[in-house]
């Protein structure tokens, strides 16, 4: 049985850091990072700094091996579904009945519906036949938030944003050329909050 009451999926990104600080003061958080063989990983030193700056948390790093191919599934469902399924199973094995899945961000109704249906299906599947387990909660806290709203919220609650991974290449400082960097730069601009990796101030109202 684990002392943790929440398993938080961790990719080092700003949504993960924000979700960690939004947990109740009474919650004990276990970070869980699962990566497939083809996926790059953040720098281990930066990962440690993030966790030290947030909360005294436990941390599991899991090698998920190769992706299992299913022709009927989209790439996103196949990858994130397998990742979430493993995390949910590990949570139950540790005696944790709440999983926080912060990766789903955006206001597209179809994407949000797909994500919530996937989470519900996995929660139902992993608890089948397990004695003493009534339910597993999989929470997608940012499913109805925009990227700039995440930045705004992170700023409000004091997230150490300079420690977040925003670059698809895990470059430090961010490369500012990849799609991940461009997405987050736009989000910081829309939130009128300075880009944490630059001394150049952001002008309010730019997009």
Buried (B, 14 or more C-beta within 10 A) or exposed (E): EBEBBBBBBBBBBBBBBBBBBBBEEEBBBBBBBBBBEEEEBBEEEBBEBBBEBBBEBBBBEEEBEEBEEEEEEEEEBBBBBBBBBBBBBBBBEBEBBBBBBBBBBBEEEEBBEBBBEBBEBBBEEBBEEEEEEEEBBBBBBBBEBBBBBBBBBBBEEEBBBEBBBBBBEBBBEBBBEBEBBBEBBBBBBBBBBBBBBEEEEBEEEEE
